[in-house]
Amino acid sequence: MNIKPIRGEADYDRALRRVEELWDALEGSAESDELAVLATLVEAYEREHYPIDLPDPIEAIKFRLEQSGDDSRTLIGVIGQRTRVYEVMRGKRPLSLNMIRNLHERFDIPAEVLIQPARRARKVAVQRRSLRRKRGAGHGERNG
């Protein structure tokens, strides 16, 4: 076993090729041990150099509902009443801590996915700020 740290793309490519060679190693063999160590190194390198963004909370909720064959009516009582569910699912209202807890417990959606702001809500907020600035600039030009 000649294992070295993965310091760059060339090391990463070498490690991946070796993982492929070792893929069918017998459990408990030296090759199996080498595979386990290399897989850990590759995973650490990928986590640092190729991070995967968490999904949007609303999209995660929709996906979980689709997986279970349910629709947004299932969220009544978990998020709140029908109007509250509508507001949350449309991005007009953020998830509260209580809603996050309920969604995590009921649908097993990871809390770290649910606690981030919904992407649609952030986009709308940025657009509103941009629009206010444009309006503000327009008023200053007319008044001045």
C-alpha positions in Angstrom: 0.0 0.0 0.0 1.6 3.2 -1.2 -0.9 5.9 -0.2 -0.1 9.6 -0.4 -2.2 12.8 0.3 -4.2 14.2 -2.6 -2.7 17.6 -3.1 -4.0 18.5 -6.6 -5.9 17.3 -9.7 -3.1 14.9 -10.8 -3.1 13.2 -7.4 -6.9 13.1 -7.5 -7.0 11.5 -10.9 -4.4 8.9 -9.8 -6.4 8.1 -6.7 -9.6 7.7 -8.8 -7.9 5.3 -11.2 -6.6 3.3 -8.3 -10.1 3.2 -6.7 -11.4 1.8 -10.0 -8.7 -0.9 -10.0 -9.5 -1.9 -6.4 -13.3 -1.7 -6.7 -13.9 -5.5 -6.6 -11.3 -6.2 -3.8 -12.2 -9.0 -1.4 -13.5 -7.8 1.9 -10.8 -7.9 4.6 -7.9 -8.0 2.1 -5.1 -5.6 1.9 -6.6 -4.2 -1.3 -9.9 -3.7 0.5 -8.1 -1.7 3.2 -6.3 0.4 0.6 -9.7 1.1 -1.2 -11.2 2.2 2.1 -8.4 4.6 2.8 -8.3 6.0 -0.8 -12.1 6.5 -0.8 -11.8 8.5 2.4 -9.0 10.7 0.9 -11.0 11.2 -2.4 -14.2 12.1 -0.4 -12.3 14.7 1.6 -10.7 16.2 -1.5 -14.1 16.4 -3.3 -15.8 17.9 -0.2 -13.2 20.7 -0.2 -12.8 21.2 -4.0 -16.2 20.3 -5.4 -18.7 21.3 -2.7 -22.4 20.6 -3.5 -24.8 23.3 -2.5 -27.7 22.4 -0.3 -31.1 22.4 -2.1 -33.6 25.2 -1.7 -35.8 24.5 1.3 -39.1 24.8 -0.6 -37.8 22.6 -3.4 -36.7 20.0 -0.8 -40.2 20.0 0.7 -41.8 19.6 -2.7 -39.4 16.8 -3.6 -40.2 15.0 -0.3 -43.9 15.4 -0.9 -43.5 14.0 -4.4 -41.5 11.1 -3.2 -44.2 10.1 -0.7 -47.0 10.7 -3.3 -48.5 13.6 -1.2 -49.3 17.2 -2.1 -49.2 20.5 -0.3 -52.4 19.6 1.6 -50.3 17.2 3.7 -48.5 20.3 5.1 -51.7 21.6 6.8 -51.1 21.1 10.5 -47.3 20.7 9.9 -46.7 24.3 8.7 -50.0 25.8 9.7 -53.4 26.3 8.2 -54.0 26.3 4.4 -53.2 30.0 3.9 -49.9 29.7 5.8 -49.0 26.6 3.7 -49.7 28.6 0.5 -47.7 31.6 1.7 -44.7 29.4 2.6 -44.8 27.3 -0.5 -45.0 30.5 -2.7 -42.0 32.0 -1.0 -44.1 34.9 0.5 -43.4 33.8 4.1 -40.2 32.2 5.5 -40.2 29.0 7.5 -40.3 29.6 11.2 -38.2 27.5 13.7 -41.4 25.6 14.7 -42.2 24.8 11.1 -38.6 23.6 10.5 -38.9 21.3 13.5 -42.2 19.9 12.4 -41.0 19.4 8.8 -37.8 17.7 10.0 -39.7 15.4 12.4 -42.6 14.6 10.0 -40.7 14.3 6.7 -37.2 13.7 7.8 -35.9 16.6 5.8 -32.4 17.6 7.1 -32.7 20.7 9.3 -29.6 22.3 7.6 -31.6 22.3 4.4 -34.6 23.9 6.0 -32.9 26.7 7.9 -31.4 28.4 4.9 -33.4 31.2 3.2 -35.5 30.1 0.3 -33.8 31.1 -3.0 -37.0 32.6 -4.4 -37.4 34.8 -1.3 -33.8 36.1 -1.7 -34.3 36.8 -5.4 -37.5 38.7 -4.7 -35.9 40.7 -1.9 -32.9 41.6 -4.2 -35.3 42.6 -7.0 -37.3 44.8 -4.6 -34.2 46.5 -3.3 -33.1 47.2 -6.9 -36.5 48.6 -7.8 -36.5 50.9 -4.7 -33.0 52.2 -5.7 -34.2 52.9 -9.2 -37.3 54.7 -7.9 -35.2 56.6 -5.4 -32.8 57.7 -8.1 -35.7 58.8 -10.3 -37.3 60.9 -7.6 -34.0 62.6 -6.9 -33.6 63.5 -10.6 -37.1 64.9 -10.8 -36.8 66.9 -7.6 -33.4 68.2 -8.3 
